[in-house]
Amino acid sequence: MRHVVPWLLWLPCLTACTHPQPAPTPPQAVETQVVAPQASSDILDLAGAIHARVETSLGFQVPGRIMARSINLGSHVEKGQVLAELDSRDLDLAVEAAQAEMHAAQSDLDLAKTDLKRAEDLTDKGFVSTAERDHRQVALDAAQAHYEQAKSELDLRNNQHNYATLRAPAPGVITQVNADSGQVVAAGEPVFRLAEDGARDIEVVLPEDKLPLIHATHATVSLWATPGQILQANLREVSASADPITRTYTLRYALLAGKTPLVLGQSAVLHLYLNHPLKQLLIPTTALFERSGQTMVWIYQLPSKTLQARPVHVLGAQDNDVAVAGLHAGEIIITAGVHVLVDGESVIPLPAAYR
């Protein structure tokens, strides 16, 4: 006879085997700051870098596999210097085929000329009709056209063969290398970037709300490497549209060469002298972090109380703060511990008494 254990006796066992649910992790407390414009001096300083006036992307005019690369990043090259070469075996065959085609066209043309001359002589003697002579003339015209076509094809193949060697169009410095030996490249694909010798510019970014200031100021440039050197700068170029994320415009100012040569990529500061004091968005340097080569800040979103990363442009420095573009007055940013936060994380602002 089987004994039936009442189901109530199993309750203690079931209760003991059930794991308690972990308590939810409380939101992390963070230091925050409301972004607000702050008064600054009547000089707007913009951080930038020195660039060549003319920067050109260089690539082959024909596709192929790179057999040799003659220069490296940072190399100075002269006009006409060989930079890289493609495997030219297919191009050699194409040239040989075009040469053979032109020789055949030349033979056809010579034969057509001889036939026409013979037909003209026989027509004068009455042995060949005028129609036959005209037929020979048409054949000569066709042979002449075929020859011209073959000659043009040979010229084209020779040009393509020459395009297998990439040469520098002007003296300058190689600032970018995008391919190496053994790589297959398409026609027109950028392989090098050349910063030509000569005039130099400083490139900076300016928030869209301050763009009108460029028409009412004059500018100078100081170099971080040589603080005592001041260069005059003239506005040369303004980007046609603002960056869709940071809402900034890229400006280029032409520089007048000083006593010290200007080095490509050298850090510099553009000083815009304003007619009236300016207000800028200043935030602590502790609010900045880097991701994928971009300078970012954390935005505290309401009412979700979560974080969102946003790229910004650093315009200049003032003590322990930096002037930035890409933020709006009234937004809330995180100012401490930014490197341990993640997108979408729930946080709570730290009370002012604990900051």
C-alpha positions as CSV (number, residue, x, y, z in Angstrom):
1,M,0.0,0.0,0.0
2,R,1.5,3.3,-1.1
3,H,1.6,6.2,1.3
4,V,0.5,9.5,-0.2
5,V,2.4,12.5,1.2
6,P,0.1,15.4,1.7
7,W,1.0,18.2,-0.7
8,L,1.3,20.6,2.2
9,L,4.4,18.8,3.3
10,W,6.2,19.8,0.1
11,L,5.8,23.6,0.7
12,P,8.9,24.0,2.9
13,C,11.1,22.3,0.3
14,L,9.8,24.4,-2.5
15,T,10.3,27.5,-0.5
16,A,13.8,26.6,0.4
17,C,14.8,25.8,-3.2
18,T,13.5,29.1,-4.6
19,H,16.3,31.8,-5.0
20,P,15.4,35.3,-4.0
21,Q,15.4,37.9,-6.7
22,P,18.4,40.3,-6.5
23,A,17.6,43.8,-5.5
24,P,17.7,46.3,-8.5
25,T,20.9,48.3,-8.7
26,P,20.1,51.9,-7.7
27,P,20.9,54.6,-10.3
28,Q,24.4,56.0,-10.1
29,A,24.7,59.5,-8.7
30,V,26.6,61.9,-11.0
31,E,27.8,65.5,-10.9
32,T,25.9,67.7,-13.4
33,Q,26.0,71.2,-14.7
34,V,23.5,73.3,-16.7
35,V,25.1,74.7,-19.8
36,A,24.8,78.4,-19.9
37,P,26.6,81.2,-21.9
38,Q,29.2,83.0,-19.9
39,A,30.7,86.4,-20.6
40,S,34.3,86.4,-22.0
41,S,36.6,89.0,-23.3
42,D,36.3,90.9,-26.6
43,I,38.8,88.4,-28.2
44,L,37.5,85.1,-29.4
45,D,40.2,82.5,-29.4
46,L,39.7,79.4,-31.6
47,A,42.0,76.4,-31.5
48,G,43.1,75.2,-34.9
49,A,45.9,73.6,-36.9
50,I,48.2,74.6,-39.8
51,H,47.2,73.2,-43.2
52,A,48.6,73.6,-46.7
53,R,46.8,75.9,-49.0
54,V,46.5,73.2,-51.6
55,E,45.9,69.6,-50.5
56,T,45.4,67.0,-53.2
57,S,44.3,63.4,-53.2
58,L,46.4,61.3,-55.6
59,G,45.3,58.1,-57.3
60,F,45.9,56.0,-60.4
61,Q,43.9,56.7,-63.5
62,V,43.7,53.0,-64.2
63,P,42.9,50.1,-62.0
64,G,45.5,47.5,-61.0
65,R,47.6,45.9,-58.3
66,I,50.3,48.1,-56.7
67,M,53.7,46.5,-57.3
68,A,55.9,49.1,-55.5
69,R,55.4,52.1,-53.3
70,S,58.4,54.5,-53.4
71,I,57.6,56.9,-50.6
72,N,56.3,56.8,-47.0
73,L,54.1,59.0,-44.8
74,G,55.7,62.3,-44.2
75,S,58.1,62.1,-47.1
76,H,58.9,65.3,-49.0
77,V,58.6,64.8,-52.8
78,E,59.5,66.8,-55.8
79,K,57.4,67.4,-58.9
80,G,57.5,64.4,-61.2
81,Q,58.9,62.0,-58.5
82,V,57.6,58.4,-58.7
83,L,55.3,57.6,-55.8
84,A,54.0,54.2,-56.7
85,E,53.7,51.8,-59.7
86,L,51.1,49.3,-60.8
87,D,51.6,45.8,-62.3
88,S,51.8,46.7,-66.0
89,R,51.8,43.3,-67.6
90,D,48.2,43.5,-68.8
91,L,48.8,47.1,-70.0
92,D,51.9,45.8,-71.9
93,L,49.8,43.3,-73.7
94,A,47.2,45.9,-74.5
95,V,49.9,48.1,-76.0
96,E,51.2,45.2,-78.1
97,A,47.7,44.4,-79.4
98,A,47.1,48.0,-80.3
99,Q,50.4,48.1,-82.1
100,A,49.6,45.0,-84.1
101,E,46.2,46.4,-85.0
102,M,47.7,49.6,-86.2
103,H,50.3,47.7,-88.4
104,A,47.4,45.7,-89.9
105,A,45.5,49.0,-90.5
106,Q,48.6,50.5,-92.1
107,S,48.9,47.5,-94.5
108,D,45.2,47.8,-95.5
109,L,45.6,51.5,-96.1
110,D,48.7,51.0,-98.3
111,L,46.9,48.3,-100.3
112,A,43.8,50.5,-100.7
113,K,46.0,53.4,-102.0
114,T,47.7,51.0,-104.5
115,D,44.3,49.7,-105.7
116,L,43.0,53.2,-106.2
117,K,46.0,54.3,-108.1
118,R,45.7,51.3,-110.4
119,A,42.0,51.9,-110.9
120,E,42.6,55.5,-111.8
121,D,45.2,54.5,-114.4
122,L,43.0,51.9,-116.0
123,T,40.0,54.3,-116.0
124,D,42.0,56.9,-117.9
125,K,42.8,54.2,-120.5
126,G,39.2,53.1,-120.6
127,F,39.7,49.6,-119.2
128,V,37.9,50.2,-115.8
129,S,34.6,52.0,-115.3
130,T,34.2,55.1,-113.2
131,A,32.0,53.2,-110.8
132,E,34.9,50.8,-110.1
133,R,37.2,53.7,-109.5
134,D,34.7,55.2,-107.0
135,H,34.4,51.8,-105.3
136,R,38.2,51.8,-104.8
137,Q,38.0,55.4,-103.4
138,V,35.4,54.3,-100.9
139,A,37.6,51.4,-99.9
140,L,40.5,53.8,-99.4
141,D,38.5,56.1,-97.2
142,A,37.4,53.1,-95.0
143,A,41.0,52.0,-94.7
144,Q,42.1,55.5,-93.8
145,A,39.4,55.7,-91.1
146,H,40.5,52.2,-89.8
147,Y,44.1,53.4,-89.6
148,E,43.1,56.6,-87.7
149,Q,41.1,54.5,-85.2
150,A,43.9,52.0,-84.7
151,K,46.4,54.9,-84.2
152,S,44.1,56.5,-81.6
153,E,43.7,53.2,-79.8
154,L,47.4,52.8,-79.6
155,D,47.8,56.3,-78.2
156,L,45.1,55.5,-75.6
157,R,46.9,52.2,-74.6
158,N,50.2,54.1,-74.3
159,N,48.6,56.7,-72.1
160,Q,47.1,54.0,-69.9
161,H,50.5,52.3,-69.7
162,N,52.0,55.6,-68.5
163,Y,49.2,56.0,-65.9
164,A,50.5,52.8,-64.2
165,T,53.2,55.1,-62.7
166,L,51.9,57.6,-60.2
167,R,54.0,60.8,-60.0
168,A,53.8,63.8,-57.8
169,P,52.1,66.7,-59.6
170,A,53.9,69.3,-57.4
171,P,56.5,69.5,-54.7
172,G,55.1,68.9,-51.2
173,V,54.7,66.5,-48.2
174,I,52.8,63.2,-48.2
175,T,50.3,63.6,-45.4
176,Q,48.3,60.4,-45.9
177,V,48.9,56.9,-47.3
178,N,45.9,54.7,-48.0
179,A,47.4,51.7,-49.9
180,D,50.5,49.5,-49.9
181,S,52.2,47.1,-52.2
182,G,50.1,44.2,-53.3
183,Q,46.8,46.0,-52.8
184,V,44.4,46.2,-55.8
185,V,43.0,49.7,-56.3
186,A,40.3,51.1,-58.5
187,A,40.8,53.9,-61.0
188,G,40.6,57.2,-59.1
189,E,40.8,55.6,-55.6
190,P,42.8,57.9,-53.3
191,V,46.2,56.4,-52.6
192,F,48.1,59.4,-51.3
193,R,47.3,62.9,-50.0
194,L,49.8,65.6,-51.0
195,A,50.1,68.9,-49.1
196,E,51.8,71.1,-51.6
197,D,54.7,73.5,-50.7
198,G,53.9,77.1,-50.5
199,A,51.1,79.1,-48.8
200,R,49.7,77.9,-45.5
201,D,46.3,78.3,-43.8
202,I,44.9,77.8,-40.4
203,E,41.7,75.8,-40.2
204,V,39.2,76.4,-37.3
205,V,35.5,75.7,-36.6
206,L,33.0,78.4,-35.5
207,P,29.5,77.8,-34.1
208,E,26.7,78.9,-36.4
209,D,25.3,81.5,-34.0
210,K,28.7,83.3,-34.1
211,L,29.2,83.2,-37.9
212,P,28.3,86.9,-38.4
213,L,31.3,87.8,-36.2
214,I,33.8,87.0,-39.0
215,H,32.6,90.1,-41.0
216,A,33.3,92.5,-38.2
217,T,36.7,91.5,-36.9
218,H,40.3,91.2,-37.9
219,A,42.4,88.2,-37.0
220,T,45.9,87.2,-35.9
221,V,47.4,83.7,-35.2
222,S,49.8,82.6,-32.5
223,L,51.7,79.3,-32.5
224,W,51.8,77.2,-29.4
225,A,55.3,76.1,-30.3
226,T,56.5,79.7,-30.6
227,P,54.3,81.9,-28.4
228,G,56.1,85.1,-29.3
229,Q,55.4,84.8,-33.0
230,I,52.2,86.6,-34.1
231,L,51.0,86.2,-37.7
232,Q,48.4,88.2,-39.6
233,A,45.5,86.2,-40.9
234,N,42.9,86.9,-43.6
235,L,39.6,85.0,-44.0
236,R,39.9,83.0,-47.2
237,E,37.2,80.3,-47.1
238,V,34.0,79.5,-45.2
239,S,32.2,76.1,-45.6
240,A,29.0,76.3,-47.5
241,S,26.9,74.6,-44.8
242,A,27.1,73.7,-41.1
243,D,28.1,70.3,-39.8
244,P,24.8,68.5,-39.2
245,I,25.8,67.2,-35.7
246,T,27.8,70.0,-34.1
247,R,26.3,72.9,-36.1
248,T,29.7,74.5,-36.8
249,Y,31.2,76.0,-39.8
250,T,34.8,75.3,-41.0
251,L,36.9,78.4,-41.6
252,R,40.2,78.8,-43.3
253,Y,42.4,81.9,-42.8
254,A,45.3,82.6,-45.1
255,L,48.6,83.2,-43.2
256,L,51.4,85.6,-44.0
257,A,54.7,83.7,-43.5
258,G,56.8,84.7,-40.5
259,K,60.4,84.1,-39.6
260,T,59.8,80.6,-38.4
261,P,58.7,78.1,-41.0
262,L,55.1,76.8,-40.5
263,V,54.9,73.0,-39.9
264,L,51.9,71.1,-41.3
265,G,49.6,70.0,-38.5
266,Q,51.1,72.5,-36.0
267,S,48.8,73.6,-33.3
268,A,47.8,77.3,-33.4
269,V,45.3,79.7,-32.0
270,L,43.2,82.1,-34.1
271,H,42.4,85.4,-32.3
272,L,39.3,87.2,-33.6
273,Y,39.1,90.8,-32.3
274,L,35.5,91.7,-31.7
275,N,33.7,95.0,-31.5
276,H,31.9,94.0,-28.3
277,P,32.3,91.3,-25.5
278,L,31.2,87.8,-26.5
279,K,29.4,85.1,-24.5
280,Q,30.5,81.5,-24.9
281,L,29.4,78.1,-23.7
282,L,32.1,77.1,-21.2
283,I,32.2,73.7,-19.6
284,P,34.8,71.9,-17.4
285,T,37.5,69.9,-19.0
286,T,36.4,67.0,-16.8
287,A,33.2,66.7,-18.8
288,L,35.1,65.7,-22.0
289,F,35.9,62.2,-23.1
290,E,37.0,60.6,-26.4
291,R,35.3,58.0,-28.5
292,S,36.3,56.9,-32.0
293,G,38.5,59.9,-32.4
294,Q,35.7,62.4,-31.5
295,T,35.5,64.6,-28.4
296,M,32.2,63.8,-26.6
297,V,30.1,64.9,-23.6
298,W,27.3,63.1,-21.7
299,I,23.9,64.8,-22.0
300,Y,21.5,64.1,-19.1
301,Q,18.1,63.6,-20.7
302,L,14.8,64.5,-19.1
303,P,12.3,63.0,-18.2
304,S,13.9,59.6,-18.9
305,K,16.9,60.5,-16.6
306,T,19.2,58.6,-19.0
307,L,22.5,59.5,-20.7
308,Q,23.2,60.2,-24.3
309,A,26.7,60.8,-25.8
310,R,27.1,63.8,-28.1
311,P,30.2,65.0,-30.1
312,V,31.4,68.6,-29.5
313,H,34.1,70.8,-31.0
314,V,36.5,72.4,-28.6
315,L,36.9,76.1,-29.7
316,G,39.4,77.2,-27.0
317,A,40.5,77.0,-23.4
318,Q,40.0,79.4,-20.5
319,D,41.6,78.3,-17.2
320,N,40.1,74.9,-16.4
321,D,37.2,75.4,-18.7
322,V,36.9,75.0,-22.5
323,A,34.6,76.8,-25.0
324,V,32.7,74.3,-27.0
325,A,30.3,74.1,-29.9
326,G,27.6,71.5,-30.3
327,L,25.7,72.2,-27.1
328,H,22.7,74.4,-26.4
329,A,22.0,76.7,-23.4
330,G,19.9,74.9,-20.8
331,E,21.1,71.4,-21.5
332,I,22.5,69.3,-18.6
333,I,25.9,67.7,-18.9
334,I,27.9,65.3,-16.7
335,T,31.0,66.8,-15.3
336,A,32.8,64.0,-13.4
337,G,33.4,60.2,-13.9
338,V,32.5,60.4,-17.6
339,H,34.8,57.5,-18.5
340,V,32.8,54.9,-16.6
341,L,29.4,55.8,-17.9
342,V,27.5,54.1,-20.8
343,D,24.8,55.1,-23.3
344,G,21.3,54.8,-22.0
345,E,22.4,54.4,-18.3
346,S,20.0,55.7,-15.7
347,V,21.5,58.2,-13.3
348,I,20.5,60.7,-10.7
349,P,22.1,64.2,-10.2
350,L,24.2,64.5,-7.1
351,P,22.8,67.1,-4.7
352,A,24.7,70.4,-4.7
353,A,25.7,69.9,-1.1
354,Y,27.8,66.8,-2.0
355,R,29.6,68.1,-5.0
